[in-house]
Amino acid sequence: MKEKTKQLITADKEYVWHPFTQMKDWLSGEPIVIESGEGFYLIDTEGRRYIDGVGSLWCNVHGHHVPQIDSAIREQLDRIAHSTLLGLAQSRSVELAERIIRIAPNGLTKVFYSDSGATAVEIALKMAYQFWHNQGKKTRTQFIALRNSYHGDTIGSVSVGGMELFHGIFHSLLFETCFVPAPYPYRFDGSIDQCRQFSLDQIEQLLQERSHEMAAVVVEPLVQGAAGMIVHPSGFLKGVRELTKKYDTLLIVDEVATGFGRTGRMFACEHENVTPDLLCLAKGITGGCLPLAATLATQQIYEAFLGEVADFKTFYHGHTYTGNALGCAAAIASLDLFEQNRLLETLPDKIALIRDTLEKIARLDHIGDVRQCGMMAGIEIVKNKKSKESFLYEMTLGAKLCALMRCRGAMMRPLSDVIVLMPPLAIDRMTLQILLDIVIDTLIDDLPRLVRNA
Ligand SMILES: *Cc1c(COP(=O)(O)O)cnc(C)c1O
């Protein structure tokens, strides 16, 4: 190992606290230090190259070190890096807002900027809450969300998230949310139609009994990412939209993971012809190179906040870096690349390639389920293929498999025992094939051995 790498690892262990990481494990390991990126590859300080199999945690769209995005950031840097949106407008943020509204589901007319997925959701929750408050409907304070959903790590977004682990620890800090079972066909005894209907019925029952208490229903559209790539039966999102209309409550759709092409369309909502009242965007918005987020609202929501200052209808929320000019410049360049490269048109071919590989993987021992929604996929490892019994949490098979895939040249990160595939959307067919070969070879060669030694 190079002296420089050793020094960096020592300093990392001395000074950096990593997210979602048991640092005791980290300190006993030997981390990879990334130094640069080139196209669909990450390159570490030792010069080793890895295909970015999870798109740098689900946000990378066009690859790394993309000349058009980099030069858009440089050009913006020659003008200004940042100025506030509190009391001022900024040219790039105006331009981007117009671009986003042009491609967003019909009926969304306003863009509220922030800087991460969690803040985009936080803002949507507060907007929904205050939307009713401003109209004197002060009992509408609660949210309905799906079990196992993930909306980010701030207290508000954790409150509507359904991950037991976080709820246990932070329980007394969270506001109360009504959780309904997600439509998860793999864990449901019955047909897909029954599965969808069961979840919709649960939502309807809550709305029937308590619609006057409900501010909004919050969902990840089509697929619950962090829960393990749980793909919903088609028609579920549309069903939720119909119910929220029927019972006059709001729909918040969290497209932080699914937005910007990930499902094969620009936004997942398009698959079901749905316009939510509030739409949350982040991860892929800048192509995956700078932190930026947006919460989109309908005209109806926006107008409920209009009035005299003394009416106290103003939306009192903002972040220092709201609408950052460098981030907006990168986002505009990313949207340009979607058009220039006709990126969405290149996806069906790659989506089919992933589907064919998953079919092969599904037949292997200890593969419980394979799930895919466009360019996002999950491979679930189980102890028993028939009973679907999981391995114990402590076994960390997913992490062990991903470590082996790293040795073979693919940078992977699992969700518990689900292997996640989220390559940059623009990945070329050949590199995608190499990535898929690494995944399938590791599952064939190493999974049986890992299970035997377990
Ligand atoms: C990643 C994610 C978030 C949180 O985004 P951050 O930028 O990490 O705060 C929220 N919702 C969904 C659906 C996500 O996948």
PDBQT file of the ligand as one rigid body, heavy atoms in Angstrom, charges set to zero:
ROOT
HETATM    1  C1  LIG A 501     -32.241   8.988  -0.011  1.00  0.00    +0.000 C 
HETATM    2  C2  LIG A 501     -33.666   9.275   0.224  1.00  0.00    +0.000 A 
HETATM    3  C3  LIG A 501     -34.081  10.356   1.031  1.00  0.00    +0.000 A 
HETATM    4  C4  LIG A 501     -33.095  11.211   1.794  1.00  0.00    +0.000 C 
HETATM    5  O1  LIG A 501     -32.266  11.953   0.965  1.00  0.00    +0.000 OA
HETATM    6  P1  LIG A 501     -30.943  12.626   1.583  1.00  0.00    +0.000 P 
HETATM    7  O2  LIG A 501     -30.421  13.481   0.491  1.00  0.00    +0.000 OA
HETATM    8  O3  LIG A 501     -30.025  11.481   1.937  1.00  0.00    +0.000 OA
HETATM    9  O4  LIG A 501     -31.370  13.387   2.790  1.00  0.00    +0.000 OA
HETATM   10  C5  LIG A 501     -35.423  10.620   1.129  1.00  0.00    +0.000 A 
HETATM   11  N1  LIG A 501     -36.331   9.866   0.507  1.00  0.00    +0.000 NA
HETATM   12  C6  LIG A 501     -35.984   8.827  -0.267  1.00  0.00    +0.000 A 
HETATM   13  C7  LIG A 501     -37.040   8.046  -0.971  1.00  0.00    +0.000 C 
HETATM   14  C8  LIG A 501     -34.638   8.472  -0.421  1.00  0.00    +0.000 A 
HETATM   15  O5  LIG A 501     -34.285   7.406  -1.159  1.00  0.00    +0.000 OA
ENDROOT
TORSDOF 0
